[in-house]
Amino acid sequence: MKTAVIGYPRIGSNRELKFATERYLKGQIEQSELLQIAQNLRKEHWVEQDNQKIDYISSNDFSFYDNVLDTAYLLNIIPKRYQELQLNSLDQYFAMARGYQGENGDVKALAMKKWFNTNYHYLVPEVDDQVEISLNGTKIFDEFQEALDLGIKTKPVIVGPYTLMKLLRFTGTLTYQDILDDLINGYLEVIKKLRDLGASWIEVDEPALVFDLSDKDIILFKEIYTKILDNKESVKILLQTYFGDIRDCYQTVLNLDFDGIGLDFIEGKENLTLLDRYGFDQNKILFAGVVNGKNIWKNEYEKTVSLIEKIKNNVNKIVLNTSCSLIHVPYTIENERNLEQIYKNNFSFAQEKLKELFQLKVIMRIGKGHSYYVDNLAFFKEPNNRTNEAVQARIAALKKEDFIRLPEFEVRRQIQKEKFKLPILPTTTIGSFPQTKEVRANRRAYRNGDIDEQTYAEFNHQMIKEWIKYQEEIDLDVLVHGEFERNDMVEYFGENLDGYLFTENGWVQSYGTRCVKPPVIWGDISRVRPLTVDYAVYTQALTKKPVKGMLTGPVTMLNWSFPRIDISLAETTLQLALAIKDEVLDLEDHGIKIIQIDEAALREKLPLRKRDWQSEYLDWAIPAYRLVHSSVQADTQIHSHMCYSEFDDIIQAIEDMDSDVISFEASRSDLTLIDTLNRVNFKTEIGPGVYDIHSPRIPSVEELERVLTSMLEKLSASKLWINPDCGLKTRAYPETLASLKNMVEATKNIRAKLQ
């Protein structure tokens, strides 16, 4: 048996790519230096995989921002507004990813959405009526050659044409039929050039095949690949799928002339059954995803070897593969200097998963008597008690009424309007303000023991005072404290909950240069101390305006952590909900009457097949959120916030959360969500984000007035809140101050027109 890796983390073991890219975007280094750093990282990652005897190593899995954007850019799917900037190729690419505001023009970034059921984000390619699909750039070819020059023959990887087609956003009159032939020809040209360079294998990633497919979808997929495979000549094509199974098209895939087929046996729950039912073409190679590319737990060889043996019953040629790209896990456990060995022994990050692939290959060749297998078996037989009896008792005592808030929404709404007396179109922010180097330095000094708690808190208090003053100066209606004490909206809360573990360098890429460090849920969860009360109370004392208490909801806490695998996700989420409920009631008791419970990642673990949505996720995720706020008083206003994702098809579930106000990311998607809200007669008050905070550009007052006017054409002013589309921690001071000032001014101008 051989081994393969679908993709490898590209940010580097110490986030070298993040920091270099940010320096370039700030004009602190030249493009040549950025390109050199990127090349060095690619070399390091290829050599590491080669040293671990990986047989099929990927190239073109590297990206400065996002592989979907890379593929669109390669095929010249570049909207006219970016071409008109007349920037060099790399800066044009970054303009599409981040927006651009400078001497060459002023354009917004492409829309951003969640990548299937992960916390990674992709840029949504746009097809306007001026598009001319053709090869644009040489990235995929250059990187293949780079590896070849190192003596490493890679399999170049590219987002497949079917998945790309499904992700495209058509902004003009063109449809997919208008561009299909040109798109296919573009891929054929890519294949030809790679073949001429000496590529033996090319991996085309088609994760969209794990969705529910219609007959029309299958016909489109077959049409695309019949033409491509008929012209591939000597190069071998690997069709790679992940994040689920391909039950709707398995036989179609099998009957096409692919040389290899990649199936996920971790999340693809029907893939093994499909092998048993329909068999497998013995002339093809199965790339079997048996090493989990999304979690960080050590591989249990007894279970994995048993799985491989079952696969072998139907397959002659097997390559042991990761279940998906390893960009979803940290780089290596070796960077964790402060984590106790007893915990480290349980973990496997990207580098360690390379070792697991190698060891599994050895075990399958030599047998279960090998020390790799024996030692692993012994490890998993050791007792590992992670339960808390008090937490278990609380869960067992829950009743149906614990998940229902009374009185009903409309009654609460009137009570809250009387209490807060907010103006029409109330303005607020999502919660965080810029995390400057000074803010981070203060937090780091406290963590390192260089300053005491009083000094640490005094700095944060001063920051809060400054930002309360600014919020009052521009006349925001509902204020926030700015979250200067928080490193991350999940990690901060996890640090104050029993049952969590934390890494020092467990960074994973969320989008572009944005990296997150998900904490690890180790045992049963409980609140051991107040999480936010002190700062909330301090802030409220500084102003007569209402201050929002800011919390992260239980579903997002789960989805943005590495969860346990020894109990169900549903049980873990209920534990989190009870802990956060304690904090909500504590805030209320201390006079905080507007409380935001963010569920930014609500959709993230939604099953990719609709038939599983309720039973496998929503039936426990939505009640868990309701449990958090079900006991508050009628005059306490509960807000929630949701970020970059598609909400159209789960709007009813979002309504069932029974929040009083929900803010959504909407700016990059041109406010299309509002049409969906109207279609279902959404009763909850809403705050669609009026400008994009993931871009440094500053929206003008006139632009924001146009946005608000568009909203009011579709929404009643009585249920509309005005806010940015997300928190502001990643933004710089000047752009934050200017954008918020413009937002409030635009709102006041519109209010005046409504009176």
N, C-alpha and C positions, 0 to 999 in steps of 0.2 A: 504493500500500500504506500501511496505517496500522500503528501500534505499540501494544503493550500491556505492562503489567507485572502479574504475578499478585499480588505482595505486595512490600512494601518493609521494610527493617530499621526496627524501631520503638524501639530503645534510644537512638537519637541518635548523632551523630558522635563524641561524647565520653562515651557511656554516661550521659547525663543522666537517662534514665528509671530506670536501675538505682539511681543514688544517691538520687534523689528518693523512690523507692518505699521504699528501705531506711530513709531518714530518717523517712518516715511511719510505717512499721511499728515504729520505735523510739520513736514519740511526739515526734519532734523538729520536725515541721512539721504544720500542720493539713491536713485533707482538701482544703480549698479550694485550697491551694498546690499540692498534688500534682496535682489536676485541671487547674490552670492550666498547669503545666509540661507535662503530657501534651497539652493542646490546642495549646500552642506548638510542640511537636515534630511533631504531625500537620500543622499549617500549613506548617512548614518542609519536610517531606517531600513534601507535595502540590505546593508551589510549585516545588521542585527538579525534580520530574517534569514539571510544566507548562513550565518553562523549557527543558527538553530535548525539548519538542514530543511528549511521549508522548500518544497519542490516547485510550487507555483506561486511566485511572488508577484504582486500587482505593481504596475506603474500607472501613472495618471490618477492615482487615488489622492495625490497631493492637490491642494487647492489653496489659493490666497484667501478665498472667501467661501465658495460653495461649488460642489461638483455639477449641480444642475445649471448654475450660471456658467460654469466653464463650458459645458456642452452646448448651451445656447450660443455662447460667444464663438465657439469653434465653428458653428454652422451659420454664423452671421445673422442670428436672430437678435438684432440690435435695433430697438425702436429709433425712429427718426430723431427724437429729441436729444438722444445721446450722441448720435452721429454729428448733429449740428454743433455740438460743443467744440469739435475739432481738437480733441485732446489726443495725446499719444495712447497707444493701445491699453497699457496698464491703467492709466488714469481714467480712460473711458470705462474700463471694466469696473473700477472702484466707484465711478459715478453711477453705474447701474445698481451697484450693491448698496451705496450709502447716500445717493443723491449728490448734487453738486451745486454750490453757490459761490461764484467768483467772477472773474473778469470775462470768462467765456460763456457765461449764462447762469441760469437758475432753474434746476430741474429736480423733481422728487425722485426717490429711489423706486425700484421695482417693489411690488408687493412681496411680503415675506410670510411663509406659512410653515407649520410644523411638518417635519419629514415623517410621514406615516405615524406610527405610534411611539415616537421618540421625543426627546427634548432637543433634538437638533432641528435647525430651521433651514429651509431652502428658499432661494429667490425665485419668484414665479416669472418665467419668461413671457414676454409680451410679443404677440404677432400683430403688427399694424399693417396697413395696406401697402406700405412701401417696402416690406420685407423682400429680400432676394436671398434665398438660402444658397449658400456656397461656403467653401472652406475659408475660414478667416483665422489666421494664426497657425502656429505650429506646436503648441504646448504638448499635445499627446505624443507627437513624433519626437520632439526634443527630449522628453523625459525617458522614452523608451531607449533612445540612443545614449543618454547619460548612463543608464543602468548597464547597457551593453558595453560601454567603455570601461566599466568596472568589472567586466567579466560575468555579469548577472543578466541572464536572458529572462525578462519579465513577461507576464501576460498583461498587456495594456487593458485597462478597464474604462468603460464609458457608459453613461446612462443610456439605456436602450431606447430605440425610436418609439416603441409603443408607450412606455412610461413617460417619455418626454412629451409625446402627443397628448397624453392625458393630463399633464401638468400645465400645458400651454394656456395662456389667456389671450383670446382673440379680441382685439380692441377696435377693429374696423369691420369691414364687410366680408373679409376672407373667412373661409371655414377650413377645417382640416383637410377636406377633399381638394381644396385649391393648392395646398402646399405639399400634399402627400408624396407625389412623385419626386419633387425636388428634395424633400427630406430623405427619402430612400436613396436617391442618388448621392446625397451628401454623405450618408453613412457608407455607401459603397466606395466612395472616394477615400474615406478614412481607412477602410479595410485594405484597399489597394496599396495605399502609401505605407501602411504598417507591414503589409506582406512584402513589399519591395525592400523595406528596411531589415527584414529577416524575422519578423514575429511569427512564431509557430501557433500561438493561441491568442485569441482576443476575447475578453470577457464583456458581454453586454448585460448590464444590470436591468432587470425587469421586475422590480418589486410590485408594480401595479397589477401584476397577474394574481396577487393574493387577495385582491378585492373581489366582491361579488361581480361576476362578469355576465353581461347579456350576450345573446347570440350575435348581436351587432359588434360587440367588443371582440369576440372570438374571431369573427370574420375579418375585422380590421387587423388584428394581430397576425392571423394567417396570411393575409395579403402582403403585409409588410415583410414578413420573414421568408415567404416563398420567393420573393424577388431578391432579397439579400442573400439567402443561402444558395440560390441558383448561380450566384456570381462570386462566391467566396473563394473559389479555386482551391489552392493548396492549404490555405490557412484554416486552422480549426477554430470553431466558434463555440464558446461556452455561454449558454443561457443561464444566468444566475438570478435566482429568486431568493427572497428572505422576508422575514416578519410574519410569515404565515404559510398556508398550503395553497396548492394550485388545483384544487378539486374541480373547478369549473372548466379547466382547459388541459388537464393532464394528458389525455389521449391525443389532443391536437399537438401539444408540445412533443410528445413521444414520436409522432408520425412525421414531424418535420426533420430536416437534415442537420440537426445540431450534432456536434461531436461530443459535447458534454452538457449535462444538465445539473444545475446546482439547486438543491432543495434544503430547506431549513427544517431540521428534525427537533428543534427546540420549541419554537412557536408554531411550527407547521403541524398542527395536531392530527391532520388527516393524511399527511404524506406517507407515513408507513403503511397505512391502510390502502392507499392508492397503489403502492408497490405490490402489496399482497393481492389486490383485486385485479390489476391490469398487467402486472409484470413490468419488465424493463427491457429495453433493447440491449442485447448483450454486446453489440458493436459500439455502444456509446459508453462514456465514462460518467458515473454518478459522483458529483462533488457533494458529499454528505455533510451538511452542517451539524456537527455533533458537539462542538465546543462553543459554549454560549458567548456570543459577541456583545451582549448587553448587560450581563450581571458581573459581579466582582467576586463571586464565591468559587472556591477551589472545586475543580471537576471531580466528581465521585466516579472513579474508574469502573467500579463494579456495575453501575447503571449504564455508563457509556459503552462499555465493552458488550454488555448484553444487547444494547440498542444496535451496535454495529453488527453483531452476529445475526440479529433479525433482518437487518438490511441485506446482509450477505446471502440470505436465503433466496433472494430474487435478483441480485445484481452480481455480475461477474467482475467488473472493473470499478473500484471504489477509490476515491481520493478523500481523505479526512480533511474537513474544512471547518472554518468558523461559520457560525450560523448567520452572521452578517458582518459588516465592517467593524473593526475594533475602535473606530473613532468614538464609540459610545462608552468606552471605559478609560480609566487613567493609564498613564504610560507604563509605570512599573512600581511594584511594591517596595523595591529597593530604595526609593526616594523617601520612604516613611521611616525617619530616624527616631521619632518619638512614640511610635505605636508599639505597644508591648508585643513581644514575639508570640505570645499565646493567641493574640488576635491576628497578627500577620500570617500565621500559619493557615488561617482559614480563607485567605484571599488570593485571587489571581487576577492581575491586571493584564494589559496587552502583552507585555514582554513575557510574563509568566504563562500566558495562553499559548505562546509559541512553544514553550517547553512542554506543555501538556500535549500539544499536537505531536511533537516528536516522541514523547513517552508512549502515547497511545499507539503510534506506528510500531514502536519496538514491541509493545505488549502483543499486538496483533500478529507480529512475526514470530515471536519467541514463545508466547503463552503466558498464562496467569501466574506461573511460578516465578516470573521476573520480579525483582525487588521493587520496581516501579509500582507494580500492581499490589504486591503484598504490603508494602509500607502504606500505600494509599488506603487499602482496606482497613488496616489497623487504625489509621487516623480517624476514619469515619465511625469506628466502633467505640471511640472514647466518649464518655458522657459529656453532655454539653447543655446544662440546664439554664434556660434563659427566661423562665417564667416568674411572674410576680403574683402571688396569691390574691393580694388586694385588688389588683387590676382585673384579674379573672373574675372576681366576685362582682365588681361593678358592671362588667360586661354581662354577666349572667342575670343581673337584676334589672336590666333595661326592659321597659314596657312600651307598647305601641304609642301611648300618649306622650312618651318622652321625645318623640320625633315630630310633634305637631305644635306649631306656635299659634297662640290665640291672643287677642281677637284676630279675625281675618284681615287680609291686606287692606281693603278699602277703609275699614274702620281705623286701623293703625295710621293710614295715610292722612286722614283728617286730623287725628290727634297730633301727629308729628308736624303738620303744617301750622297748627296753632302754637305749638311749643317753640319751633325754631324761627317762624316768621321770616323765612328766606325770600329774597326777591325772585321774580320770575327768571328762569335760566340761571340758577345758582352756579357759581364758579368754584372749582376746587382743583386739586392735583391728585395724582394717584398715590403719592405717599413719600417717596424719597426725593432728596435734593442731591446735588453733585457731591460725590465722594472724592474730594480733592486729595492731593498727596499729603496735606497736613492732617486731614481726617484719618487717612489710613495710617499715617505715622503715629498719631495719638493712640489708635487702637493697637498697633503693633507694639508700641512701648509698654502699654499696659499688659498685653499678653506676655511679653518678655520679662516682666517684673521690673522694668526700668523706672516706672512711675507708679504711685499708689492709686487706689481707687478714687480717692477724693480729687486728685489732680486730673485723672482721666475724666471723671464726671464734670468737673468744672469746665474743661475744654468743650465738652459736648453741650453743656448748658449755655456757654457763650455762643456756640454755633446756632443753637435753637433760638436764642434771643435775636440774633442777627436776621435769621430767616423769618421769624414771626414779624419782626419790624418790616421787612421787605414785603411780606404777604399783606400786611395791613396797609402799607403805602400804596400798593397797586390795587388794593381793595378787593382781594379775593374774599369769597363769602364763607367758605368752610376751610379751615387751616389744617396743616399737618406739622409735625415736629421735625421731619426731615430724615429720621432714621440714621443719624450719624453714628450711633452705637452699633449698627448692624453691618456685618461683613456681607451677609447674604440673607435673603428673605426666608430661606429654609434653615441654613446652618445656624443662624443666630438663635432661632427657636429650639432647634435640636440641642444646642449647647445647654439649654436650661430645662431639658426634659431628661428624665431617667430612661435609659434604654437605647441611647444613641452612642455611636462611636464617630470619631472625626479623623480625617487624614490631614497631613501637612501639605501634600503635593498631589492630591488625587484630582487633578484638573481634567475636565473634558470640555470639548468645544460645543457651544450652544449655537452660535452663528458668528461668522467673520472672526473678529478678534475678541469676541465675548466668550469667556471661559467660566465655567461654574465648577464648584467643588462639592459634589453631592455627599452629604453625610451618610452614614451607614446605620440602618436600623438593626441593632444587635439583639435586643430583648424586648420584653413587654414595656410599654410606654406609660409614663405618668409624669405629671407636673410636680416638681419638687420645690419650686419657688415661683413667685410672680415673674412674668416675662417682660412686661412692658409698662406696668402700672406707674412706676416712679417717674419715668420720663413723660408719660401722658399727663399725669397730674401736674407736674412742674410746668409743662407747656400751657395747659389750660389756665393756670394761674397768671400767665403773662398777657392774656387777651380776654375780651368779653365775647369775641366771636367763638363759635363752636370749633373745637379741635377734634379731629378724628383719631380714635384709637386704631392702630394699624396692626393687623394680625395676618398670618398665613393660614389658610384653611387646611383641613385634614387631608383632602384628596391631593392637593398640591404638595403638602408635606410628604405624602407617600410617593407621588410620582416623581418628585425631584430629589428623592433619596434612593439609595440602593436598598431595596426591601429585603426582609427575611424571606427565606424559601421554606422554612420549617412550619410555618402557619400560613393561613390564607391571607390574601391582600385585604379581603373584607374585614377580617378580625383586626388586623393591624390598623386599618383606617378608623374603626370604631374606637380603638385605644387612643389614637391621636385626637379624635373628635372630643372625647371626654376630657382630655388634658387641656385642649383649647377652650372648651366650654367653661372650665374653671377660670380661665383667664378673662373670658368675656364677662362673666358675672362679677369678677373682681373689678374690672374696669367700670362696669355699671355702678357698682357700690361706691366707687370713688368719684362719681359724678361725670364720667365720660359717656355721653348720650348718643354720639354717633360713632359707630364701630365698623370698620371695614375689615372683612374677612376675605382675603384674596384667594381666589381659586383660578389662578392663571393657567394652571395645567389641567383643568378639568377634563379636557378631551384626550389627554395624552395616552391613557391606557384604554381608551375606548376600543373595543375589538374592531378589526378592520372589516368584518362581515356583519351586516346589519342584523342578521338573525340572532347574533350573540349579544347585541348591545344591552338589552335589558337584563337577561339572566346572568351574564358574566360580568356586568359592570354597573350599569345605572341603578339596578335594584338595590345595591348597597352603597354606591358612591353618593347619590343624592340624599338618601336618608342620613348618611353620616354628616353631611353638611348641615342639614336641618337640626340634627341633634346639638350642634354647636350653639345655635342661637334660639332654640325653642323655648327657653325659660326666661328670656328678657322681658322687660315691661313694654307696654304698647307704645310709650313715648320714646323708647330707644330705637334709633334708626339704624338698620343693618344694611351696610353696603357690601358689594362684592366687586371683584375686578377679574377680567379674563383677557388673555393676550393671544398673540398670533396663532390663529387656528381657524378652522371652518366650523361655524356654529349653526349654520342654516338648518341642518338636519337633526339637531338636538335641542332646538329652541324650546320645545315643550318641557324637556327635562330641566333646562335652565330656569324656566318659569316655576317649575316644581320646587326649586331651591327655596322659594318663598322669601327672597331678600326684598328689602324696600327699594333699593337702588342698585343697579348693576352698570358698571362701566366696561366698555368693550374697546379693543383695538379696532379701529375702523378707517384710519386715515389712508393707509396704503391700499386698501381695497375699495377706495372711492365710495365709501359709505353704503355699499350694496347690502350690508346687513340690515339696514333700516327697512328695506322692502320686505325682507323676511319677517321682521318683527311686526310690521303692519299686517302681513298676510295672516298671521296667527292671532292677531289682536292681543299682543303682548301687554300685560297690565302693569308690570313693574316699571318704575321710573328708570330712565337709562341715560348714560353718559357716553355716547360714541366719541372716541378720541378725535379731536379736531385737528391735531397735527402730529407728525411722526417724530418721536423722540429718539429713534435709532439712526437719525441723520443729523448732521451738525447744522443744516440749513435753518434759517430763521424765517418763519412765515410772516408775511406782512399783515397789517391790519385789514387791508382790502381783501387779501386772499382769505383770511379767516371770516370776514363778513360774508364772502361768497359761500364758504362752507356752511356757516350757520343758516344762511338763507335757504340753501339746499336742504338742510335738515328740517327746517320749519315748513317747507313745502310738503313734507311727508309725516312730520310728527307734531303733536300738540305741544305748544310751549310749556304747558302745565306739567308735562312729564319729562322734560328735557333738562339734563345737566351738562355743563360745559367743562371739559377737562382735556389735558393731553392724553395721548393714547396709552401711556405707560409711565412707570416711575422715571425719575430724572437723574438717577445716581451716576449714569455713565456719561452725562453731558458736562460741558464746561460751564463756568459761571456766566460769561458774557452772553452766550447763546440762550442759556436758561432764563436769565433775567429779561432779556429782550423778548423772547417768545411768550413768556407768561404775561408780561406787560401788554403786548399786542393782543393776546387772547382776551384779557379783561377789557381792554379798550374796545375791541370789536364787539364783545358781548354787550357792553353798555350802549354802543351805537345801535345795535339791533333792538335792545330793550326800548330805547327811545322811540323807535319806529313802531313798536307794538302798542305803545300807550296812546 
